[in-house]
Amino acid sequence: MADRVHPQDSPPVSGESQTTSSQQPAIVQNPPPQPLSEKPVPPPGTYVIRIPKDQVYRVPPPENAHRQDQFIRRKHRRSRCCCCFCWLIGFIFILIVLLGIAAGVLYLVFRPEAPKYTIDGIAIRGMNVTSPSSAEEVSPEFDVTVKADNPNDKIGIRYETDSSAEIFYNDVRLCNGALPAFYQPSNNVTVFKTVLRGNGIKLRSGDRSALLEAQTKRKVPLTVSLRAPVKIKVGSVQTWKITVKVDCDVTVNELTAQAKIVSKHCNYNVDLW
């Protein structure tokens, strides 16, 4: 009969025999008792945990990661655009400085002078204003002689097509036409003629009376307006088209083919663009 094994903390029951030497007793030990926790487990609930400010770290939520990447890329693009803009401004500034230096050198070398223009003669046909009762429409023809003076030593002037010439009395245009195209070398004076025509020009009674009175006084005021696109030639180099504008106040003694210029005054300027 096998002996009973009692737990370590229970005393053996009296009357029970000991195990024989031929059988190994099966010893079963209970695990040592766990020590009781010193702090009691708090019951479940809601708690407020206070952390010092210097230990608080702001971490963006995962859904904002895409926005953060877009902001960083936009910032890099902005910085690259600013760099490109600064480079462009610097390049333009350097280019302007170089052009100014080149213009100064060219001016010192060639000493350019503005050409001079004047009206040398006007022959008039078809202006019948002998009386206020004449026909309302006139078809005049003006033969205008223009003198162009190029005083430059090393600069030639090439007169292009698409020019215009007009003659006005007050605000009434009497005739119009074009100037001839030609090349004027340096240190040259060129005199050329151009024919300007008007067709069916209507004169108000006041203008007709004023013309008749001016012709009686032998002082008829006219305005000659010339526009000529030119190219300046320096050696083998030519500039872009530059528009020469000439406005002359001319007074003639009569409106006939034998008209003579009593007085004249011309203003001229250049439109570079």
Secondary structure, DSSP 8 states (H G I E B T S, - for coil): -------TTS---TT-----TTS--------------SS----S--------GGG------GGGHHHHHHHHHHHHHHHHHHHHHHHHHHHHHHHHHHHHHHHHHHHHHH-----EEEEEEEEEES---SSTTS-SEE--EEEEEEEEEE--SS-EEEE-SS-EEEEEETTEEEEEE----EEE-SSEEEEEEEEEE--SEE--HHHHHHHHHHHHTT-EEEEEEEEEEEEEEETTEE---EEEEEEEEEEES-SSTT--EEEEEEEEEEE--
